[in-house]
Amino acid sequence: MTGWDVLNNIIQSFPFIVTALFLIAALVFAVIFIIGFSRHGVDFVRHGFRQNLFNELVDKLATKEDIAKLDAKLDSEISGLKTEMGSMKAELATIKVNHFGHLKNYLGVLNGILLDKGIIDNENRARLDNELRGM
């Protein structure tokens, strides 16, 4: 009697459903082994899926130190942006004052030219000058 005969006698002693369940389980384990071995090689035989999957997950997760570094970097960036915004507001105010002053000077000169050319009289020039002083 060979080993196959012994195996055949054992399998025939089980009911059909139990034999089918053993066959399905064996196929599932074979597929899992083929997939695991093709992805991880001999490491799969030693450690299975868990160790490699666990290492990949740990590598992807941020530690508390990483989060603290990111928080500090964000705080410094925000404070730098606040400083830049303050300087930009000051520069904008300076530009407004300078341009408005230049405009008032230009209009004053224009009033003088219009008076010299005889287009406006002294009364109209005085009104325009008063308007410019009021701005």
Secondary structure as UniProt FT lines:
FT   HELIX           3..13
FT   HELIX           16..40
FT   HELIX           42..60
FT   HELIX           64..117
FT   HELIX           122..134
//
